Amino acid sequence: MKQYPSIPRRFEEFTAHVWDKLDGSNLRFEWSRKRGWHKTGTRTRLFDATDPVFGEALGVFDTVWAAPLADLFKRQRCDHAVAFLEFWGPGSFAGNHVAGAPKTLTLFDVAVQKRGLLDPAVFHAMFGKFEHTPRYLGIHRWTRGFVERVRAGEIAGVTFEGVVGKGGTGHAQVRAKAKTQAWIDAVVAQYGADATPILES
């Protein structure tokens, strides 16, 4: 099952489609024309409905995404795809979730067999009209100045954690992320010496 690629920490200037970054957990759902939706995973492992943290995501996915995505893949004559979604809800913070709180799944990327991740512009054109996708913040030049504006909380439309920028096409795509200082401070305040792995994830 295709894993979502890590976003490199090194800085690179590029023209980016920018989305709000939601604070949750990265989940993946695999579909094929022959088997339908048949495999689910976190970023690093598979899970099913018995999972104590992510099991409830299966019901959310079936209700919100399973049919619309499958219909779209079929219309696009796709044989195999993996959908990447953020699992989050009220109180979700730094990868932890509040038990019993309502959760949602927000689609942020799709990988198609033999093509890899959809180009950012293609993803926005195909899925931007769907309700449960991250807020699209437009096209920006990803510069150190822009990253500092994100850090300072000066970019309109950012909920809390920060933003993700995506540019390029095909296998030459460029991806980057920037966090707000408010989110960084909240992580440090809650996790102290254990905050570093979270901040670097």
GUDRENVEX-767481 format. One record per residue: x negated, z, y negated of N, C-alpha, C, O in turn; residue in one letter. Coordinates in steps of 0.05 Angstrom, whole numbers, padded with zeros to 5 digits, always signed. Atoms other than C-alpha are relative to their C-alpha. Example, Ala and Ser with C-alpha at 12.3 -4.5 7.8 and 13.67 -1.06 7.14 Angstrom:
# GUDRENVEX-767481
-00018+00000+00024-00246+00156+00090-00018+00000-00024-00039+00013-00024A;+00016-00001+00024-00273+00143+00021+00015+00014-00022+00005+00018-00044S;
//
This chain:
# GUDRENVEX-767481
-00017+00000+00024+00000+00000+00000-00018+00000-00025-00036+00016-00027M;+00017+00003+00023-00030-00021-00066+00001+00025-00018+00023+00035-00024K;+00002-00022+00018-00055+00036-00109-00002-00009-00029-00011-00031-00034Q;+00003+00008+00028-00050+00036-00184-00029+00004-00009-00041+00025-00004Y;+00029-00002+00008-00119+00022-00214-00004+00021-00021+00012+00024-00039P;+00007-00020+00020-00153+00076-00253-00006-00015-00026-00018-00036-00027S;+00006+00012+00027-00157+00062-00328-00027+00010-00008-00031+00034-00010I;+00027-00009+00007-00230+00063-00349-00001+00016-00025+00015+00012-00043P;+00002-00017+00023-00252+00115-00399-00017-00013-00022-00016-00004-00045R;+00018+00012+00020-00303+00070-00434+00017-00014-00021+00039-00025-00015R;-00015+00012+00022-00280+00043-00501-00006-00030-00001-00028-00039+00003F;+00003+00028+00004-00267-00031-00510+00021-00009-00020+00045-00002-00018E;-00019+00010+00020-00235-00065-00570+00014-00025+00011+00001-00043+00021E;-00016+00023-00010-00179-00114-00553+00027+00000-00014+00035+00020-00026F;-00028+00001+00010-00110-00137-00574+00018+00010+00022+00019-00001+00044T;-00015-00015-00021-00061-00092-00537+00030+00000-00005+00039+00004-00028A;-00028-00008+00000+00012-00088-00520-00001+00030+00005-00013+00039+00024H;+00002-00029-00001+00023-00014-00531+00027+00013+00007+00048+00005-00003V;-00024-00015-00009+00073+00032-00496-00004+00030-00003-00027+00040-00001W;+00001-00029-00001+00089+00106-00503-00008+00009+00028+00001-00003+00048D;+00008-00011-00027+00056+00146-00447+00016+00025+00006+00014+00045-00008K;-00017-00022-00008+00104+00192-00412-00016+00020+00017-00034+00012+00032L;+00015-00021-00013+00079+00258-00384+00014+00007+00027+00033+00023+00027D;-00012-00005-00026+00096+00257-00310-00019-00007+00023-00043-00003+00020G;+00017+00007-00023+00071+00234-00242+00004-00030+00007+00027-00040+00007S;+00000+00029-00007+00053+00162-00222+00009-00003+00029-00005+00005+00047N;-00010+00006-00027+00095+00140-00162+00001-00030+00005+00003-00045-00014L;-00001+00029-00007+00096+00073-00125+00020-00005+00022+00023+00011+00041R;-00021+00008-00019+00151+00038-00086-00005-00028+00009-00007-00046-00008F;+00007+00026-00011+00137-00021-00040+00024-00015+00011+00041-00003+00025E;-00023+00017-00008+00186-00078-00028-00011-00025+00013-00031-00036+00004W;+00006+00027-00011+00184-00140+00016+00027-00013+00005+00047+00000+00010S;-00025+00015-00005+00235-00195+00026+00011+00006+00028+00035+00007+00032R;-00008-00005-00028+00236-00180+00101+00010+00029+00005+00029+00033+00019K;-00006-00028-00006+00239-00104+00099+00014+00016-00022+00022+00039-00018R;-00012-00014+00023+00267-00086+00031-00019+00022-00010-00043+00019-00007G;+00016-00023+00009+00243-00020+00001-00007+00016+00025+00010+00027+00038W;+00008-00012-00026+00202+00010+00058-00023+00020-00001-00030+00032+00019H;+00023-00018+00001+00144+00052+00032-00001+00012-00028+00003-00001-00048K;+00002-00014+00026+00134+00104-00023-00025+00017+00000-00034+00027+00021T;+00024-00015+00002+00074+00140-00049-00005+00011-00028+00006+00001-00047G;+00011-00009+00026+00042+00181-00104-00024-00019-00005-00027-00039+00008T;+00024+00017+00006-00022+00153-00134-00019+00000+00024-00034-00019+00027R;+00021-00003-00021-00062+00178-00074+00010+00003+00028-00006+00002+00047T;-00010-00005-00027-00016+00190-00015+00029-00010+00003+00043-00014-00017R;-00028+00007-00005+00049+00169+00018+00017+00025+00001+00007+00047+00006L;-00019-00022-00002+00111+00213+00017+00027-00011+00009+00032-00035+00007F;-00027+00008-00008+00183+00213+00042+00019+00021-00012+00011+00037-00028D;-00021-00017+00012+00248+00250+00027-00004+00030+00005+00008+00046-00008A;+00005-00028-00006+00221+00315+00057-00021+00012-00019-00025+00036-00018T;+00021-00011+00017+00167+00322+00004+00013+00020-00020+00033+00013-00033D;-00012-00021+00017+00180+00387-00035+00000-00007-00030+00017+00004-00045P;+00001+00007+00029+00161+00357-00103+00012-00027-00006+00028-00030-00024V;-00008+00028+00006+00173+00282-00099+00022-00011+00016+00031-00033+00012F;-00021+00010-00017+00226+00276-00046+00025-00008-00015+00038-00028-00008G;-00024+00007+00015+00281+00276-00098-00002-00026-00015+00018-00038-00023E;+00004+00026+00014+00250+00214-00130+00013-00023+00015+00021-00043+00003A;-00011+00022-00016+00277+00172-00072+00029-00004-00008+00038-00027-00010L;-00028+00002+00008+00349+00187-00092+00003-00012-00028+00020-00029-00032G;-00001+00011+00027+00335+00172-00165-00006-00030+00001+00007-00046-00012V;+00008+00028-00002+00301+00106-00146+00023-00016+00012+00029-00038+00001F;-00022+00015-00012+00359+00085-00101+00023-00004-00020+00036-00025-00020D;-00022+00002+00019+00409+00099-00157-00006-00019-00023+00011-00034-00031T;+00007+00014+00025+00372+00068-00215-00014-00027+00004-00007-00046-00010V;+00019+00023-00001+00321+00017-00192+00002-00018+00025-00004-00042+00023W;+00003+00015-00025+00328-00006-00120+00014-00027-00001+00001-00047+00005A;-00015+00025+00000+00382-00059-00128-00009-00019-00022-00014-00042-00017A;+00008+00018+00021+00362-00087-00197-00027-00013+00005-00031-00037+00000P;+00026+00011-00005+00289-00095-00178+00000-00019+00023-00012-00041+00022L;-00002+00018-00023+00304-00125-00110+00013-00027-00007+00003-00048+00001A;-00014+00025+00008+00352-00175-00141-00019-00017-00017-00020-00042-00014D;+00018+00015+00017+00300-00195-00193-00023-00012+00016-00029-00036+00012L;+00022+00011-00016+00244-00203-00142+00010-00024+00016-00004-00044+00019F;-00011+00023-00015+00289-00248-00100+00004-00024-00018-00002-00047-00009K;-00004+00023+00018+00307-00291-00160-00026-00013-00008-00027-00037-00012R;+00027+00010+00007+00233-00297-00176-00014-00012+00025-00038-00019+00023Q;+00012+00010-00026+00220-00319-00103-00025+00015+00007-00044+00003+00017R;+00023-00018-00007+00174-00261-00093+00004+00010+00029+00026+00017+00037C;-00001-00009-00028+00158-00241-00021-00008+00029+00003+00000+00043+00022D;+00011-00028-00003+00123-00174-00034-00007+00010-00027-00019-00004-00043H;+00006-00012+00026+00117-00127-00093-00002+00030+00002+00010+00042+00020A;+00001-00029+00002+00099-00056-00112+00007+00007-00029-00004-00003-00048V;-00008-00009+00027+00134-00022-00170-00012+00027-00005-00013+00045+00012A;+00013-00025+00008+00098+00034-00207+00018+00013-00021+00025+00001-00042F;-00018-00014+00018+00141+00086-00241-00009+00029-00006-00023+00041+00011L;+00006-00028+00008+00132+00152-00278+00023+00018+00007+00046+00013-00002E;-00020-00019-00008+00170+00210-00248-00002+00024-00019-00023+00037-00020F;+00002-00021+00020+00187+00261-00302+00028+00010-00007+00048-00001+00000W;-00025-00012+00009+00240+00305-00333-00006+00022-00021-00029+00026-00028G;+00004-00022+00020+00251+00362-00383-00019+00021+00011-00015+00031+00033P;+00019-00020-00009+00192+00409-00377-00023-00010+00016-00042+00004+00021G;+00023+00011-00014+00147+00362-00339-00024+00000-00019-00022-00009-00042S;+00023-00003+00017+00077+00374-00364-00025-00001+00017-00028+00014+00036F;+00026+00002-00013+00007+00353-00342+00002-00003+00031-00013+00009+00045A;-00003+00005-00028+00032+00330-00274+00016+00020+00015+00020+00017+00040G;-00016-00020-00013+00074+00391-00259+00029-00003-00009+00035-00011-00032N;-00028+00005+00005+00150+00390-00256+00017+00026+00004+00009+00043+00021H;-00018-00024-00003+00206+00442-00264+00020-00005+00022+00036-00024+00022V;-00018+00002-00023+00243+00452-00199+00029+00002-00009+00035+00020-00025A;-00028-00001+00007+00317+00438-00206+00008-00015-00025+00031-00020-00030G;-00006+00015+00025+00311+00402-00273+00005-00029+00007-00007-00040+00026A;-00005+00028-00005+00339+00331-00275-00025-00017-00005-00040-00011-00023P;+00023+00017+00003+00286+00277-00266+00009-00029-00003+00031-00036+00005K;-00005+00029+00002+00282+00203-00281-00025-00015+00009-00046-00003+00011T;+00023+00018-00007+00237+00145-00260-00001-00022-00021+00018-00037-00024L;+00003+00020+00021+00210+00101-00315-00020-00021+00010-00043-00014+00016T;+00016+00021-00010+00182+00034-00294-00021-00008-00021-00014-00014-00044L;+00021+00008+00019+00114+00018-00326-00018-00022+00009-00034-00033-00007F;+00017+00023-00010+00081-00035-00282+00012-00010+00026+00025+00004+00041D;-00007+00012-00025+00094-00083-00225-00023-00017+00010-00034-00033-00006V;+00020+00017-00013+00044-00115-00177+00014-00019+00019+00030-00010+00036A;-00012+00021-00017+00063-00180-00142-00022-00011+00018-00044-00015+00010V;+00020+00010-00020+00029-00206-00079-00014-00024-00010-00002-00043-00020Q;+00018+00021+00007-00029-00252-00093-00004-00004-00031-00022-00019-00039K;+00003+00002+00029-00021-00244-00169-00010+00026-00012-00021+00026-00034R;+00008-00026+00011-00036-00170-00179+00020+00010-00020+00044+00001-00020G;-00018-00011+00020-00007-00132-00237+00010-00022-00019-00006-00039-00027L;-00011+00020+00019+00039-00172-00282-00015+00002-00026-00023+00024-00035L;+00012-00001+00027+00008-00192-00348+00018+00017-00018+00042+00017-00015D;-00016-00017+00018+00030-00144-00403+00023-00014-00014+00045-00004-00015P;-00021+00015+00014+00069-00197-00441+00022-00008+00020+00046-00008+00012A;-00020+00007-00020+00104-00219-00377+00016+00024+00008+00041+00022+00010V;-00015-00024-00007+00122-00148-00358+00020+00007-00022+00043+00013-00016F;-00018-00007+00023+00152-00136-00428+00023-00019+00000+00046-00011-00005H;-00021+00020+00000+00191-00201-00424+00020+00004+00022+00044+00001+00019A;-00017-00003-00023+00218-00186-00355+00016+00026+00001+00039+00027+00009M;-00011-00026-00003+00232-00112-00360+00006+00015-00025+00018+00037-00025F;-00005-00014+00025+00235-00093-00433+00029+00005-00006+00035+00024-00021G;-00028-00004+00005+00310-00099-00433+00012+00022+00017+00034+00031+00012K;-00010-00021-00017+00318-00047-00378-00001+00027-00015-00020+00032-00031F;-00001-00026+00014+00337+00023-00401-00023+00018+00006-00035+00030-00011E;+00020-00020-00008+00287+00062-00361-00028-00012+00002-00040-00014+00023H;+00028+00009+00003+00221+00032-00385-00011+00015-00024+00004+00024-00041T;+00011-00015+00023+00172+00065-00434+00006-00014-00026+00010-00038-00027P;-00005+00011+00027+00184+00055-00508-00023-00019-00007-00047-00012-00006R;+00020+00021+00007+00148-00009-00529-00006+00004-00030+00012+00003-00047Y;+00008-00005+00027+00108+00003-00593-00013-00024-00014-00023-00021-00036L;+00009+00024+00013+00087-00068-00607-00028-00008+00008-00041+00004+00026G;+00027+00010-00005+00022-00106-00608-00018+00011-00022-00013+00008-00046I;+00019-00013+00018-00037-00070-00640-00029-00008+00008-00034-00014+00031H;+00028+00003-00005-00111-00082-00646-00011+00027+00009-00010+00047-00006R;+00010-00025-00011-00142-00028-00601-00028+00005-00010-00048-00005+00001W;+00025-00006+00012-00197-00002-00645-00004+00031+00001+00014+00046+00008T;+00005-00029+00001-00230+00066-00653+00018+00013-00021+00027+00036-00018R;-00018-00010+00020-00188+00074-00715+00028+00004+00010+00041+00024+00004G;-00026-00003-00011-00124+00062-00677+00001+00024+00019+00021+00039+00019F;+00001-00023-00018-00144+00112-00624+00000+00026-00015+00014+00046-00007V;+00000-00024+00017-00157+00163-00679+00027+00005-00012+00036+00028-00015E;-00027-00003+00011-00088+00150-00708+00018+00011+00022+00036+00028+00017R;-00016-00012-00022-00058+00164-00639-00007+00029+00002+00011+00046+00005V;+00008-00028-00003-00099+00228-00634+00012+00017-00022+00020+00040-00017R;-00010-00016+00022-00074+00250-00702+00031+00000-00001+00043+00013-00018A;-00029+00000+00000-00001+00236-00684+00012-00017-00021+00035-00012-00030G;-00010+00017+00022+00007+00181-00735+00014-00026+00009+00023-00042-00007E;-00013+00024-00010+00037+00127-00689+00029+00007+00006+00035+00024+00023I;-00029-00005-00004+00113+00125-00693+00008-00007+00028-00001-00027+00039A;-00011+00006-00026+00150+00128-00627-00013+00013+00023-00004+00010+00046G;+00014-00014-00022+00101+00169-00587+00014+00027+00005+00017+00043-00013V;-00015-00024-00006+00137+00225-00551-00019+00025-00001-00012+00044-00016T;+00017-00023+00001+00079+00273-00538-00028-00006+00010-00048-00001-00004F;+00027+00002-00012+00022+00254-00491-00018-00020-00014-00041-00014-00019E;+00016+00020+00012-00002+00190-00523+00010-00028+00005+00035-00032+00007G;-00008+00028-00004-00002+00115-00511-00017-00013+00022-00039-00004+00028V;+00015+00018-00018-00024+00062-00461-00001-00028-00013+00020-00038-00022V;+00003+00027+00010-00051-00005-00484-00009-00019+00022-00026-00012+00038G;+00006+00019-00021-00053-00067-00441-00003-00028-00013+00013-00036-00029K;+00005+00027+00011-00082-00136-00457-00011-00019+00021-00017-00011+00044G;+00012+00019-00018-00108-00199-00426+00020-00011+00021+00043-00004+00020G;-00017+00012-00020-00082-00239-00367-00014+00000+00027-00039+00002+00028T;+00011+00002-00027-00091-00244-00292-00019+00023+00007-00013+00046+00001G;+00019-00020-00008-00151-00208-00263-00019+00009-00022-00037+00025-00018H;+00017-00007+00023-00183-00204-00332+00015+00019-00019+00008+00021-00042A;-00015-00018+00016-00132-00153-00357-00017+00024-00009-00035+00032+00005Q;+00014-00023+00011-00157-00096-00401+00021+00022-00004+00043+00016-00014V;-00019-00023+00004-00123-00027-00401-00015+00024-00011-00038+00028-00005R;+00012-00023+00012-00136+00035-00441+00022+00020-00007+00046+00013-00008A;-00019-00020+00008-00102+00100-00460-00012+00018-00020-00036+00022-00022K;+00009-00019+00020-00106+00149-00517+00020+00023-00001+00044+00019+00001A;-00017-00024+00000-00079+00220-00521+00002+00012-00028-00016+00008-00045K;-00003-00014+00025-00052+00260-00579-00015+00027+00001-00018+00039+00022T;+00014-00026+00001-00090+00322-00602+00020+00022+00007+00012+00042+00019Q;-00020-00020-00006-00025+00361-00596+00002+00004+00031+00004+00027+00040A;-00002-00002-00029-00021+00345-00521-00026+00012+00011-00025+00029+00029W;+00025-00011-00009-00095+00359-00511-00001+00030-00004-00009+00045+00014I;+00000-00029+00006-00088+00427-00545+00019+00015+00018+00012+00038+00027D;-00019-00013-00017-00027+00444-00503-00011+00003+00029-00007+00023+00041A;+00012-00002-00027-00065+00428-00438-00021+00022+00000-00023+00038+00019V;+00022-00020+00001-00125+00470-00459+00012+00028-00002+00002+00047+00011V;-00013-00027+00003-00079+00528-00480+00011+00010+00027+00010+00034+00032A;-00013-00008-00025-00044+00528-00412-00020+00003+00023-00017+00021+00039Q;+00017+00001-00024-00101+00512-00365-00029+00010-00005-00044+00015+00014Y;+00026-00012+00006-00163+00538-00401-00023-00016+00012-00026-00040+00008G;+00024+00012-00012-00227+00524-00361+00008-00022+00020-00009-00038+00027A;-00009+00019-00020-00186+00483-00311+00012-00025-00013+00023-00042+00001D;-00013+00023+00014-00163+00433-00365-00015-00026+00003-00002-00047+00001A;+00016+00025+00001-00220+00383-00359+00010-00021+00020+00013-00044+00011T;-00009+00022-00018-00196+00346-00296+00027-00012-00009+00031-00036-00005P;-00025+00011+00010-00127+00339-00327-00004-00018-00024+00007-00040-00025I;+00006+00016+00024-00154+00313-00393-00014-00026+00007-00011-00045-00008L;+00015+00024-00008-00198+00263-00356+00015-00018+00019+00006-00039+00027E;-00016+00015-00020-00143+00238-00309+00013-00024-00013+00027-00039+00000S;
//
